[in-house]
Amino acid sequence: MPFKPHPPCLSASTDAPATAGPAMAPEPGAPGAAFSPLYRQIKGLILQSLDRGEWKPGEAIPSELDLAARFKVSQGTVRKAIDELAADNILLRRQGKGTFVATHHEDRVRFRFLRLAPDDGQHARSRSRFLECRRLRAPAEVAKALELRAGDSVVLVRRVLSFGEVPTVIDEIWLPGSLFRGLTAERLAEYKGPMYGLFESEFGVRMIRADEKIRAVPAGEPEAELLDIEAGTPLLQVERISFTYGDRPVEMRRGLYLTSRYHYRNSLN
């Protein structure tokens, strides 16, 4: 029998459904007192459904008409919510087919998080060499970044990413141990797709957005050896915190990028 959820409780609007009882408006200054447009509330409800796994990555979501009926709002309100989710690369519209949950296996989504681009525009085949994958207690800095308790279990992954057999990136990746049980170096090495694709399909963790800090640093002796360069060569250091649904941090990453033939690309909207 198909699931028929109860209509959600939405803030008052000309588009909002009537409710069984009067809605209680928040007191001035109380949390949630700020007005939220109805389409933003619908966007939030769709995100909650995605977080619960109601629609999996790569699957089609219900039509705008079906969602409008489910949430008791107009189709235009649903369309505006979906437009924002598509702009955020959380959903993908496909002409004549519908709207789908974005997946890290699609290049359009994958390259949102791999911002290194070749100067000549020719993308070379990438290959990962994993240096280690082990479980340990979270250092204080990592625990704070991932909103864990000091000493909670984390997984540390270190790898060298090469393009066209040229070592170009050194990644140090920290993940919450509770979300990545069973992650091993062997499992990482056997997987042929993007790392975020593995996290999504095997562990149910999808990266939605990331905050980054970028600075220039000189290569130390260990980094120079891994990248086959001279010590002191300038590198681009990228520190990233990646978030899943509900703005929950699920990855802390430090990357060192050799940019002699690459540049870090970003688009500001």
Secondary structure as GFF3:
##gff-version 3
##sequence-region A 1 269
A	DSSP	alpha_helix	38	52	.	.	.	ID=ss1
A	DSSP	alpha_helix	64	71	.	.	.	ID=ss2
A	DSSP	alpha_helix	75	87	.	.	.	ID=ss3
A	DSSP	beta_strand	91	94	.	.	.	ID=ss4
A	DSSP	beta_strand	98	101	.	.	.	ID=ss5
A	DSSP	alpha_helix	107	113	.	.	.	ID=ss6
A	DSSP	beta_strand	116	118	.	.	.	ID=ss7
A	DSSP	beta_strand	126	137	.	.	.	ID=ss8
A	DSSP	alpha_helix	140	145	.	.	.	ID=ss9
A	DSSP	beta_strand	153	163	.	.	.	ID=ss10
A	DSSP	beta_strand	166	176	.	.	.	ID=ss11
A	DSSP	alpha_helix	185	190	.	.	.	ID=ss12
A	DSSP	alpha_helix	195	203	.	.	.	ID=ss13
A	DSSP	beta_strand	209	218	.	.	.	ID=ss14
A	DSSP	alpha_helix	221	227	.	.	.	ID=ss15
A	DSSP	beta_strand	234	244	.	.	.	ID=ss16
A	DSSP	three_ten_helix	245	247	.	.	.	ID=ss17
A	DSSP	beta_strand	248	257	.	.	.	ID=ss18
A	DSSP	beta_strand	262	264	.	.	.	ID=ss19
###
